[in-house]
Amino acid sequence: MHSFAPEIILITILSLVVFSDALANRLKIPSVFILLIGSYSIYTYVPMAVPIDLKLHFDTIILFCIPLIFMGDALHLHFSDIKKYSWDIFYLAIVAVALSITVGASMYYLNVFESLTLGAYVSLFAINMATDAVSVQSILSRFKGISHHLKVLIEGESLGNDATAVIAFFFIGLPWMMSGTINAGDATLDALRVFVVSTGIGLTIGFSFYMIMKLFSDKRGEFFAFIIEAYLAYVIAEEMHVSGILTLIVSIIATKAWIDSDNEVLVEDEAKKVKSFMRKIRLSSIKATTQERLEYIYEMAKEFGYIAAVMIFFVLAEMANFEKLWQYKTEIFIMFGITTLIRAISMAKFAFIGDKIKHIAPVGVEGWFILTFSGMKGALSIILVHMIPNSFEHKEFFEVVTVGVVGLSIFVYGTTLWAYFTFFKPEVEKSIFKK
């Protein structure tokens, strides 16, 4: 007898996505709430709707979903926005995350979680400081009162934050945690090597696909090209033992940046000035795609990202055990409180030092509030905690605490923002940057 497991799981995922969107629109709430609750309910109480052994196929599912999750968010960033707010994004995505992990790891000296080594603290906070692109986008899409500027910061941070957290986890925290010792100089150099090599590979692949896309001009082909690019960048980087996620993000953003540059409408005098050698090399007069087709590509990428997110939520449901969550409830609330406080402090720095730093625009109290509560955790945290070897004696603690923090962050942060924009913030688009 034939197995219809692939067909059944596809029906389940698509039905959940469609139902979640429809119900979210009716109730005026973020769809990620319904996706998360629906995924857990179906996986737990309707097992025939998910006829696959998630324990057996954990790695396959996770590795398949990663490129789809990050591709959509990377495509949504415009190169002009990245240039305009480059220092802001750099602070949020790299400096703030590195400081947050460092501050979190310092909890070791307060013995917050007994029997964990300093390396384990670094890993734990790297895992739980990573934000989730799909959850953030689902929440933000509901709110009309967030300025374009702030959305760029949040989206840019969600991508860069993830790349920084991944490097900190795989190349510093995890080796330190498993071996018990680490050479700080060697670890720093290795992290820099990973950053530079991953960025270089990403730029190379990004330019290659930008040129390839000049050979055809249909939106379906271009969309599939982006998917191929995302998977290829991830696989090549991982095979070279660098960061697949950073390489993927750089690759997609680079391709999109060159496309955006070609699609910019320039006045005649400016056009003459930019006819540089490099623009001739990349055949800028031949369009890789159009703005209209890019909108289609982004919408399709976003839907594929939701599908991948549902698969990760099924994995989360497999990991969730309410008996264990209750057993570790104190540790979960402590971790959630510490990570929230650290994020609030790091976002406060960004919010209020802008008028003292030339390249960073301050966002004020409202901007600080939104930035703080836009730090939902999700797919990447689940992926990272699953990558811890089974031989690690505290893996159960890491998994249960991470699952608890992910759930709390989505519902507490998401509900806080939803309540603010629903009851206290009129739906009028306006800049919240200080003049």
C-alpha positions in Angstrom: 0.0 0.0 0.0 1.3 3.5 -0.9 2.2 6.0 1.8 0.6 9.4 1.3 2.5 11.0 4.2 4.0 13.8 1.9 0.6 14.7 0.5 -1.0 14.7 4.0 1.7 16.9 5.6 1.5 19.3 2.7 -2.3 19.5 3.1 -1.9 20.1 6.8 0.7 22.8 6.4 -1.2 24.7 3.7 -4.5 24.4 5.5 -2.9 25.7 8.7 -1.4 28.7 6.9 -4.7 29.5 5.1 -6.8 29.1 8.2 -4.3 31.1 10.4 -4.3 34.0 7.9 -8.1 34.0 7.6 -8.7 33.9 11.4 -6.0 36.4 12.1 -7.6 38.9 9.7 -11.0 38.3 11.3 -9.7 38.7 14.9 -7.2 41.4 14.0 -4.3 39.6 15.7 -0.9 38.4 14.4 -1.1 35.1 12.5 1.9 33.7 14.3 -0.2 33.3 17.4 -2.6 31.0 15.6 0.2 29.3 13.7 2.0 28.4 16.9 -1.1 27.2 18.8 -2.5 25.4 15.7 0.8 23.6 15.1 1.0 22.4 18.6 -2.6 21.3 18.7 -2.5 19.5 15.5 0.8 17.7 16.2 -0.4 16.7 19.7 -4.0 15.9 19.2 -4.3 15.0 15.5 -1.2 12.9 14.9 -2.6 11.5 11.6 -2.3 15.0 10.1 1.5 14.9 10.6 2.4 11.4 9.5 6.2 11.8 9.8 8.6 10.9 12.5 10.0 14.2 13.5 12.5 12.7 15.9 13.9 10.6 13.1 14.0 13.5 10.6 14.8 16.5 12.8 18.0 17.4 11.0 16.5 17.0 7.5 13.5 19.2 8.3 15.5 21.9 10.0 18.2 22.1 7.2 15.5 22.1 4.6 13.6 25.0 6.3 16.5 27.4 7.1 17.0 28.9 3.6 13.2 29.5 3.1 12.9 31.2 6.5 15.7 33.7 5.9 15.3 34.3 2.2 12.0 36.3 2.4 13.3 38.7 5.0 16.5 39.3 3.2 14.6 40.0 0.0 12.5 42.6 1.7 15.4 44.9 2.6 16.2 47.6 0.1 19.8 48.6 -0.6 19.0 52.3 -0.2 17.6 51.6 3.3 20.7 49.5 4.2 23.0 52.4 3.1 20.9 55.0 4.9 20.7 53.1 8.2 23.9 51.1 8.0 25.4 52.3 11.3 22.0 51.8 13.1 21.7 48.2 11.7 25.4 47.5 12.5 24.8 48.5 16.2 21.6 46.5 16.5 22.8 43.4 14.7 26.4 43.1 15.9 27.4 45.4 18.7 24.2 45.0 20.7 24.0 41.2 20.3 27.7 40.8 21.2 27.2 42.9 24.3 24.0 41.1 25.2 25.7 37.7 25.0 28.6 39.0 27.1 26.3 40.4 29.7 24.3 37.2 29.7 27.4 35.1 30.1 28.4 37.2 33.1 25.5 35.7 35.0 27.9 32.7 35.4 29.6 34.7 38.2 26.2 35.1 40.0 25.6 31.4 39.7 22.1 32.0 38.3 21.9 28.5 36.8 23.8 26.0 38.9 26.4 23.6 37.4 26.7 25.4 34.1 30.1 26.4 32.9 31.0 29.8 31.5 31.0 28.3 28.0 27.5 26.9 28.6 26.3 30.4 29.5 27.7 31.8 26.3 25.9 29.2 24.3 22.6 29.6 26.2 22.5 33.3 25.7 23.6 33.1 22.1 20.6 30.7 21.5 18.1 32.9 23.4 19.2 36.3 22.1 18.5 35.2 18.4 15.3 36.8 17.1 13.0 35.2 14.6 12.4 36.8 11.2 9.1 35.1 10.5 7.6 35.9 13.9 8.8 39.5 13.7 7.4 40.0 10.2 4.1 38.4 11.2 3.7 40.8 14.1 4.9 43.9 12.3 2.6 43.3 9.3 -0.4 43.8 11.6 0.6 47.3 12.8 0.1 50.4 10.7 1.6 52.8 13.1 5.3 51.8 12.8 7.3 54.1 10.6 9.2 52.8 7.6 12.5 53.7 9.3 11.8 51.6 12.3 10.7 48.6 10.2 14.0 48.8 8.4 15.9 48.7 11.7 13.8 45.8 13.0 14.1 43.7 9.8 17.8 44.5 9.5 18.4 43.6 13.1 16.5 40.3 12.8 18.8 39.2 10.0 22.1 40.5 11.3 21.2 39.4 14.9 20.7 35.9 13.7 24.0 35.8 11.8 25.9 37.1 14.9 24.2 34.7 17.2 25.0 31.7 15.0 28.7 32.6 14.8 28.8 33.2 18.5 27.2 29.9 19.2 28.9 27.6 16.7 32.4 29.0 16.8 32.7 30.3 20.4 30.0 29.0 22.7 29.6 25.4 21.5 33.3 24.5 21.4 33.9 26.2 24.7 30.9 24.4 26.3 31.8 20.9 25.0 35.6 21.1 25.7 35.4 23.1 28.9 38.2 25.5 27.8 38.8 27.9 25.0 41.6 30.2 23.8 40.1 33.6 23.6 42.5 34.8 20.9 42.0 31.8 18.7 38.2 31.9 19.1 38.1 35.6 18.2 40.3 35.0 15.1 38.1 32.0 14.1 34.9 34.1 14.4 36.5 36.8 12.3 37.6 34.3 9.7 34.1 32.9 9.5 32.6 36.4 9.2 35.0 37.4 6.4 34.9 34.1 4.4 31.1 33.8 4.7 30.7 37.4 3.5 33.1 36.9 0.6 31.3 33.7 -0.5 28.0 35.4 -0.2 29.0 38.4 -2.3 30.5 36.1 -4.9 27.3 33.9 -5.2 25.1 37.0 -5.0 26.9 38.6 -8.0 26.8 35.4 -9.9 23.1 35.0 -9.6 22.6 38.7 -10.3 24.3 38.2 -13.7 22.5 34.9 -14.3 19.1 36.5 -13.8 19.9 38.9 -16.7 19.5 35.9 -19.0 15.8 35.5 -18.5 12.9 37.8 -17.7 9.9 35.9 -16.1 8.9 36.2 -12.5 8.6 32.5 -11.9 12.1 31.8 -13.1 13.5 34.7 -11.1 11.7 33.5 -7.9 13.1 30.0 -8.4 16.6 31.5 -9.0 16.4 33.1 -5.6 15.4 29.8 -4.0 18.3 28.0 -5.7 20.7 30.8 -4.6 19.6 30.6 -1.0 20.0 26.8 -0.8 23.3 26.9 -2.8 24.8 29.6 -0.6 23.8 27.8 2.6 25.1 24.4 1.4 28.5 25.7 0.1 29.2 27.7 3.2 28.4 24.8 5.5 30.5 22.4 3.5 33.4 24.9 3.9 32.7 25.0 7.7 31.7 28.7 7.8 28.3 30.2 8.5 25.6 29.1 6.1 23.1 31.5 7.5 25.4 34.6 7.1 26.4 33.5 3.6 22.8 33.0 2.6 21.8 36.5 4.0 24.7 38.3 2.3 24.1 36.5 -1.0 20.4 37.4 -1.2 20.9 40.9 0.0 23.8 41.4 -2.5 21.8 40.2 -5.5 18.8 42.3 -4.4 21.1 45.4 -3.8 22.5 45.2 -7.4 19.0 44.8 -8.8 17.8 47.8 -6.7 20.7 49.8 -8.0 19.8 49.0 -11.6 16.2 49.8 -11.0 16.8 53.2 -9.5 15.4 56.1 -11.5 18.2 58.5 -12.1 18.1 61.9 -13.7 20.2 62.3 -16.9 23.1 64.1 -15.2 23.4 61.5 -12.4 23.2 58.7 -15.0 26.2 60.1 -16.7 28.2 60.2 -13.5 27.5 56.6 -12.5 28.5 55.1 -15.9 31.5 53.7 -14.1 33.7 50.8 -15.1 32.0 48.6 -12.5 28.6 49.4 -13.8 29.7 48.5 -17.3 31.2 45.2 -16.0 27.9 44.2 -14.5 25.9 45.2 -17.6 23.7 47.5 -15.6 21.8 48.5 -18.8 20.3 44.9 -18.9 17.8 44.6 -16.1 17.9 41.4 -14.0 14.2 42.0 -13.0 11.7 44.8 -12.5 10.2 46.3 -9.4 6.8 44.8 -10.2 8.3 41.3 -10.5 10.3 41.8 -7.3 7.0 42.5 -5.4 5.7 39.1 -6.7 8.9 37.4 -5.7 8.9 38.8 -2.2 5.2 37.8 -1.6 6.0 34.3 -2.8 9.1 34.1 -0.7 7.1 35.3 2.4 4.6 32.5 1.9 7.3 29.9 1.5 8.8 31.2 4.7 5.5 30.7 6.5 5.3 27.1 5.3 8.9 26.5 6.6 8.0 28.2 9.9 5.0 25.8 10.4 7.4 22.9 10.0 9.7 24.4 12.6 6.7 24.9 14.9 5.9 21.2 14.5 9.4 20.5 15.6 8.8 22.9 18.6 5.6 20.9 19.4 7.7 17.7 19.4 10.1 19.3 21.8 7.5 20.9 24.1 6.6 18.9 27.1 4.4 20.6 29.6 5.6 18.4 32.5 9.2 19.4 31.8 8.2 23.1 31.2 6.5 23.1 34.6 9.5 21.4 36.2 11.8 24.2 34.8 9.3 27.0 35.2 11.6 29.0 37.5 14.6 28.8 35.2 12.4 29.7 32.2 11.0 32.8 33.8 14.5 33.8 35.0 16.0 33.4 31.5 13.0 35.2 29.9 13.4 38.1 32.4 17.2 38.4 32.0 17.0 38.3 28.2 14.2 40.9 28.2 16.1 43.2 30.5 19.3 42.9 28.5 17.4 43.6 25.3 15.7 46.6 26.9 19.0 48.0 28.1 20.7 47.5 24.7 17.8 49.1 22.8 17.8 52.0 25.3 21.4 52.7 24.4 20.5 52.8 20.7 17.4 54.9 21.4 18.9 57.6 23.4 22.5 58.0 22.2 21.5 58.9 18.7 21.6 62.6 19.3 25.2 62.2 20.6 26.4 60.0 17.7 26.4 61.6 14.2 25.6 58.4 12.3 22.7 57.1 14.5 19.3 58.7 14.6 17.6 58.5 18.0 14.2 56.9 18.1 12.9 58.2 21.4 10.9 56.4 24.1 8.3 54.9 21.7 11.0 53.6 19.4 12.8 52.0 22.3 9.6 50.3 23.4 8.9 48.9 19.9 12.5 47.8 19.4 12.5 46.0 22.8 9.3 44.1 22.2 10.1 43.2 18.6 12.7 40.7 19.8 10.6 37.6 19.5 12.5 34.3 19.5 11.5 31.4 17.3 12.9 29.1 14.6 16.6 29.9 14.9 16.6 29.4 18.7 15.0 26.0 18.1 17.5 25.1 15.4 20.5 26.1 17.5 19.4 24.2 20.6 18.7 21.1 18.6 22.3 21.3 17.3 23.8 20.6 20.7 25.2 17.1 20.8 23.2 14.5 22.8 26.3 13.8 24.9 26.0 17.2 26.6 24.7 16.5 30.0 22.5 19.6 30.2 20.9 19.4 26.8 17.4 18.7 28.3 17.8 21.9 30.4 18.8 23.9 27.3 15.9 22.5 25.2 13.2 23.0 27.8 14.3 26.5 28.8 14.7 27.6 25.1 11.2 26.2 24.2 9.8 28.1 27.2 11.5 31.4 26.3 10.4 31.1 22.6 6.8 30.6 23.6 6.9 33.4 26.2 8.6 35.8 23.8 6.1 35.3 21.0 3.0 35.6 23.2 4.2 38.2 25.8 6.1 40.4 23.3 3.5 40.0 20.6 0.6 40.6 22.9 2.3 43.7 24.3 2.8 45.2 20.8 -0.7 44.1 19.7 -2.3 45.8 22.7 -0.3 49.0 22.3 -1.1 49.4 18.6 -4.7 48.3 19.0 -5.7 50.4 22.0 -3.1 53.2 22.5 -1.7 53.9 19.0 -3.7 55.4 16.2 -3.1 53.7 12.8 -1.4 56.7 11.3 2.0 56.2 9.6 4.4 58.7 11.0 8.1 58.9 11.6 9.1 58.4 15.3 12.6 59.7 14.7 13.4 62.9 16.4 13.9 65.9 14.2 
